Amino acid sequence: MNINASIIDQRLESLADAIRQQADEELRIRDPGRLKSLAFVYFCVTTLLDLEDSHAFDCLTEGGGDFGVDAMHISEEYDGEFTVSLFQAKYVNNLEGNANFPENGITALINAIRFLFDPTARLEHINQRLLTKVEEARSLIRDGYIPQIRALACNNGLEWNAASQEAISRAGFGDQVTWEHVNHERLIKILQASKPVKDTLQLSGKAVVEDMNFSRVLVGRISVTEIQALIEQHGERLLERNIRRYLGLQGNRVNEGIRDTLKSDEKNNFYFYNNGITLTCDSFSYNALQNGDYQVRVENLQIINGGQTCLTIFKTLQEPNLLDSLQQNTQAYVLLRLYQLPSDNEDLVQKITYATNSQNPVDLRDLRANDDRQQRLEMDIKQLGFNYRRKRSDTGTKSTDITSGVAAEAILAVWRKKPHQAKFFTREHFGKLYDTIFTQQLNGAQVMIAVHLYRIAENRRKRPNPNDPAYVRYASCFIAMQMGRRLLSEMNLEIEQINHRNFQDANQLIDQNGEAYFNDSVQDVQQALQELYGQQEISLQQLSATFRRGDLIEKLQHIEIH
């Protein structure tokens, strides 16, 4: 028995219990064997994409008509591109971990990629959850965005065999599709990512070391082969959790440029073309009597900026003969900034991490977690009987738990009246949109009321009634906005007047009239769609594009609330 496979198997037992009710209600999965397989897909999604529980479950598409795709996640568009992660999982009860990922699984993924992302291809016998996501992706493609596909073959065994690899090569997808194998070994490595990294960095040439405000700074250069060895040795343990979702991802323009430079005669200029990497540690030491080429010993090393660079170097140097060529005549270097920071000053680490990452497409929630507004909301919401989770956690959420990510979406949709940004600009909720969402005047009662309304709309999106129109699956944030307008109208209040004194009254109104608010708001959306499109039939691709662009906001604002 493989010990890591056994650990994952035990983890799945508890996960299956945790998702049992959702699996029954949303996917009609009750069989214990299928439920365990679903738990494995869910575990892979949460671990690799670092998503909150509800968002991770929303990615699941397993069931009849799933095209061999067990889960699908679409990122926000960035620099003209967007990333789609396709999961297929094959879980077996054999805990030896010695079975290859099956060939038919690879074939199914190849066929899915070939048909799902061609807007002209007709889809038949496809389940509604997958169809909704596919049409969202196709809508982006029609708008000119380029999809980068990440095909993740997940099992509790070995990688696919040579025949499967030949099938991947024959598919001819090129660099637009990257293939990754995920098994118990990789999952355990990610789960162990919190263990501190202790190692020695071999620098090249001169370096500058300076003491600054009870901290130390080292600036030097390091060869790409040293970076490759560092990632190979420690992997995910080197990376901050907020960057984990981008592990192994290639295909975007920056990463392609890194790869192409390393493979060309331009590799000598790599140092000048790249912005470098930033690392933090608890301490570093070196032989100061040397003139250069220092060996730097580091304790608790973390990459806080440059994870994309490091991982792309690692992936590129895995190509045959390239690593040997660079090791024999190493000319490619990276600028390295190493900060030794006081162990008792976590706030400084947060600020440096935020400053170095704020222009990159990473999730900034953790970097804002210690903001005074977040701490104030945590205390305010606790007094209302709820738990505000400003920091992410591996433990599951309870009905009384409110994560900062859900709060941001709800506030932006319901009170700030920007439902399209709530749904499709989550990358910026804790970046450019942070001050818009979390104003100094925002209080716990306003957060909780927004979340209450948002959850009603989201639950209906995930589990629509048989008679609900198709756009309910795309319009939850727009519907929540209209529900908020109805609540304020009934209470005869402005949003600024919602506080702890009228919190219970507002909650009771939502409990009594929430379904009516929802149904009336659905009719608002129907009316706005008719004003925009007339009586013409609207495809799912058009619906997805309409709600993504926010075409309906102005029309909804002009609908009178009774």
N, C-alpha and C positions, 0 to 999 in steps of 0.2 A: 504493500500500500504506500502511495506517495503521500508524505505528511502534509504538503501544501494543498494537494487535492482534497485531503481529509478536512483540513481547516475550512476550505471554501464550502465543502459539503455541509459542515455543521452550521456555517453562517447562513446557508440557504434555508435550513429548517426554520429558523426564526424569521427570516425575510418572508417566507411563504405565508406564515401566520399573519405577518404585518400587512400584506397586500391582499389577503384572502377576500375581504369584502369588496374592495375595488375591482379585483379580478372577476368576481361574480357579477357585479353590477355593470361594469363597462365592457368586459370582454367575454362574458358568459363562460368563463373557465372555472370549473369546479373539480375536475378530476385531479387527484393528488399528484400524479406523475406530470401532467401538463402544468400544474401550478408550480411545481418545483423548477421545471424548465423555464417558466415565465419569471420566476424569482431570479434565476441565473441571468436572463436578459436584463432584467431591472437592475441587478447588482452591477453588471458590466456598464450599463448606461450611467448610473450614478457615480461609479468609480472613475471611469474614463473621461466623462464630460463634466464631472464635478457639479451636477445639478441638484437643486433642491428636490425633495421627495415628490412633490406634486408635479413638477415640471418633468421629472424623469419618467414618471408613470404615463404622462401624457404623450411621451415619445413612443410608447409601446404600440405595435400594430399587429401583433401575433394573432393568428386566427385564420379562418377560411379566407381565400382571396388575398393573401398577403404577399404574393409574388416572391416568396422566399425572403422577405424583409421582416424581421421580428421587431425592429425599432428603427425610427428615423428621426433625426434632429436637423433642423435648418438653422444656421447661424444668421446673424444680421449681415446685410450686405456691407462690404468695406472695400474701398478703392476699386469699385467696379466688379467685385467678385463676392460670392457667398459660398460657404462650406456646407455640404450635406454629409452627415455621418450615417451610414447604413450599417445596421447590425444584423448579423445572422448568427444564432447561437445553436450549438449542438451539445447538449449535456447528457452524459451517460452515467449510470450508477457504478460503473467500473472505476474504482479509485486508484488504479495503477498508474493512470496518466500516460498510457503508452499507445493510445489509438490516434491515428491521424485525423485531421479535419476532413470530412467526407468529400469526395469529388462532386457528388450531386449538389452539395451546398455551395461550392464555388461556382458551378454551372448556373445555379439559380441566381446567385448574386450578379453574375455576368449578364444574364438575360434581363434582370431587373434594371441594371444600369443602362442597358441598351434601349429599353422601352420607356422607362419612367421619365427620363429627362429629354425625351423627344416630344415637343409640344404638338407635333402633328400625328403622333402615334395614338391610335384609338385604344382605350383601356376598357376591357370587359372583365366581369367576374372579379372585381377588386373590392376589398372591404372599405367601408366608409371612412374609418380612421386614417387608413393609408391614402385613400383618394384625396382627402382634405389636404394632407401634407404635400402630396405629389402636385396637385393643382397650384398650391402656393409656390412650390419650386418652379413649376412651368410658367407661372405668372411673372416671376422674377426674370426668367430666361427671356420671355417675350419683351420685357422692358429693357433688355440689353445687358443684364448682369450675367457674368460667366460663372457656371457652377464648378466648384472643385469638390470632387467626390472622395470621401474617405470610406473605403470598404473594410469593415471590421469583422473578421471571421473569429468567433469566440467559441472555445470549447474547454473541456477539462482534460486535454490530451496534447498531442503533438501537432505541429504545423501541417498544412496540406502537403500532399506528396508531389513527385515530379510531374505526373500527368496533369495534376491540377495547375501547377505552375505553367506548364505548356499551354493550357487553356487560357490562362490569364494573358500570356504573351500573345497568343493568337487573336485575342479580343481586340487588340490594337487601340486601346484607350489612351496610351501614352501617359504623359505626366499629369493629365487632368484627373486621373484616378490613382490613388495610392492604396495599397493593400497592406493590411496589418493583421497579424495573428495575435490573439489575446487568449491567454490560458491562465490556469491557476498560479503559475509561477509569476507571471507579470502582475496579476492582481495582488498577490501577496507583497510584491516589491512596492507597489503603490501604497498599500496599507501600512507598510513599514517606513513610509517616507518621512515620518517625524523623527526618526532616529538621527542623531547628530553625525555629521560627516567629519572625519579626521583624516587628513591626507597631507601630501607634500606636493607643492606646485613647482615645476621646473621652469623658471623664467629664462628669457634669452636677452642678452645684451644688458645695457644699463637700466637702472630703475631709480625712482625717486621715492624716498620714505620721509614722512614728516609727521610730527606730533601736532595735533590741533584740538584744542578744547577738550582735553581728557580723552581724545580719540587718536587713532593713528591711521595714516593714509599711505598706501603704496600704489604707485602708478608705474606700470612696466608693460612688457609685451610677452606673449606666450604663444607657442606654436600651435597650429591647428591640430597637430597629432597629439599634443598634450591634452587639448580639449576633448578629442575623441576618446582618449584613454580615461579621462576623468568621468565622462558620461557613461562609458562602458562599465566602469567600476561601480558607480553610485547611482546612475539613472535618476529616477524621480525624486530620490532623497535630496538632490541638490536644488530642487525647484520649489519655489513658493507655491502654495496650494492654488492660489488664484490663477496660475499659469498652466495648471495641469491639463486643462481641456485642450491645449494645443500640442500636446506631446505627439511627436512623430508626424505632424501634419506638414505636408509639402504642397506645392502647386501654386501658392500665391507668388506675386511678382517679386517680392523681396527675397523669399527663400529660393526661388529659381535663380535669381541673380547671384546669391551666395554659392549655390551649387555650380553654376556655369563658370564663375570666376575660379573656383577651386580646380575645375577640370580643364582650364585653359592655360595658355601661356601668361595670362594676366594674374596668376596666383601670387606672383611676387609683389603685386600691388594690393593684395587683399587687405593689408593693414590700413591702407589709405581709403579704401572703399567702404569699410565697415565702421559702424559707430562704437564697436567694442562691447565689452561685458562689464557689469558691475557686480561685485560680490561683497558679502559681509561675513564677518567671523567674530568669535569671542576673543581670539588672540592669534597673532602670527609672530613667528620668529625666523631669523635667518643669520647667516654668518656675515656680519657687517665688515669684516676684514677683507672680503673679496671685492673686486672691482666691478663685478657683474655676474651674469648667469647664476643668479641666486637660486638656491633651493629653499623654498619658503614653507615652513610647517604651519599648518592652520588647524584651528579647533572650531568645530561647529560651523562649517562652511555652507553658505547659501548663495545661489545665484538669484539676485533680485531684479536684474535687467539683463537681457541678452539670452534668454532661454531659447528663443527662436533660432538665434545664431548658433548656439551650442548644439541644439538638436539637429539642425540642418547639416552642420559639419559632421556630426556623428553618422547621420544617415548617408551622406555623400561618400564619406571615407569607407563605408562598407562595400562600395563597388569594387569589383575585382581589380587588383594591381594598383589601385589609386593610392591606398595607404602606404604600400611598399615604396612606391615612387616618391611620395612626400617624405617618408622616413629616411630615404637614402640621400635626399637633397632638399631638406626642409627650408622653404623660402616663404611659406605662408604664415603670417602671424596675425594676432588679434590684440588690440589694445585692452589692457586689463586694469581695472580700478578695484583695489581691495581695501575695504574699510573695517578697521577693528573698532567696534563701538562698545560703549559701556554696557555691561550686562543688565544694569538696573535702569536703563533708559530705553524702554520699549517704544516710547513715543517717537524718539529720534529715528529708530529703525522704520517705523510706520511712515514717517514723513519722507524719508529718503526713498523708500520703496514707492510711495505714491508719486513723488516728483520724477523719478526715473521711469515710471511706467505710465504716467497719465496721458501720454500721447499715443500709446499703443492699444490695440484692440483686446484689452484684458478686462476681466471683471474686477471692479474697484471696490466692491462692497467691503471686503475685509480691511482695505486701506482706510475706509471712512469709519470703521467700527468704533474707534475711540474719539470721534468728533464729539464736541460738547452737546450738539443737537441730538445725536444718537443716544448719548447717555441720559440726557434729560427726558427724551421720549421713553426710554426704558423705565425710568422711575415713575413717570406719569401714568404709563399704561399699567404698570404693576399695581398702582392704587385703584385701578378699575377692575382688577381681578384677572388680568391677563399677563402673559409673559412675552415680552418683546425680545426677539433674538437678533441682536445687532451683529453678533458674530456667528459664523456658520459652525455647525457641529455635526458629528457623525451620528448622533442619536436622532431617532425619529421625532417628528413633530406631533404634538397633541392638538386637540381642538382649541385649546386655550392659548396655543403658541402662535405668535405672529412673527414671521421672518421679515427682516428689513427689505428683502427683495420683493416680497408680496406687497408690503406696505407701499413701496415706491410705485409699483404698477397701479395699485388701487387709488392712491392719492392723485397721481398724474391723470388718470382716466376720469375719476369722479369729481374731484374738486378743481383741478387745473384745466379740465376740459380739453385735454390733449390725448384722446384715446388711442390714436394711431402711434404716437410716440410711446405710450404706455406698453403697447404690444410689440412694436417692432424696433424700438430703440433702447432695449434693456442695457446695452453696452454703455450707454451714456447716462443711465439713471443716477449713477454715483460719480459721474464725470461732469460733462457740460450741463446736464439738467439737474444737478444736485441742488443748487440754490433755488431753482424753480419749484422743486418738489418739497424739499425740507426747509421751508422758510423759518425764520426765527419765531414767527407767530404760531406755527403749527403746534397743536397740542394733542395729547393722547386720545381724547374723545373723538377728535376729527379723524385721526388715523383709524380708530376702531370702527367708526361708522362707515368710512370708505371701504374698509376691508370686508365688513359685513355685506354691503351691497355688491361688491366685486365678487365675493365668493358665491353669491346666489347666481350671478350671471355666468361665472366660470363653471359651476357645477352643472348648469343647464347646457353649456357648450360641450362639456365632456359626456353628459348623459342626456341628450336631447329627447324630448317627447316625440312619439311617432308623427304627430301632426306639426311639429315645428318646421318652419321653412329652412332651407339649406343654409342661408346666411347666418343662422344662429351660431354655427361653428366658427365663423370668422368675426362676429360682431360683438362679442361679449363685453369688450371695453367700451364700445359705443352705447350699448344697452345700459351698462353700469352708470355711465355719465347721465343718461336720461333718468335713471332711477334716482340718482342723487338730486336732480332738479325737482323730481316729484316729492321727495321727502322734505326738502327745504320749503317747497310751496305749501305742503300740508301743515308744516310747523310754523309757517309764516316767519322764517328766519333767513338770515344770510349765513354763509359758511363761517364767517368770523365769529358768529354768535354761538356756534356749537361749542360746548364745554362740558365739564364734569357735572354741572348742575342739571342740564337737560339731556345728559347721555342716556339715562334709563328710559326716558320718554321716547327718544329717537329709536332706541333699540326695540321697544315694545311696538312702535309703529311698523318697523321693518318686519318684525315677527308676524304681525297681524296682516300686513298689506304687501309683504315682499313679493309674493307671486303675482298680485295684481299690478304692482309697479313694473315687474318684469314683462308681463304680457302687454301692458300699455306701451312700454318702451319698445317692444318688438314691433308694434304697429307704427310707432314713430319712425323706425328704421325703414319699414315697408313704404311708408309715405315718402320719405326722403329718396329712396331708391326709385320710386315711380317718377318723382320730379326730375331726377337725374337721367333716367333711361327711358321714361315713358312706358309703353306696354311691351317693349321688345324683351325677348327672353335673355336672361343674364346667365352666362356660363360661370362655373366655379372659378375659372381663372380670372374672369372679370371681377367677380366678387372679391377674390383675394386682393387683386390690385386696387380695387376701390377702397377697401378698408385700410390697406397699407398706406395709401397716399392721403387718406383723410379727406376725400372729396365730399363726404357727407356732413362734416362738422358744421359748416355754416348753415346748411339747410336744417339740420336738427336744432340748431340754436334758435331758429325762427319759428319752430313749432311751439304753439302755445300749450302750456301745461295746465291741465284742469284738475 
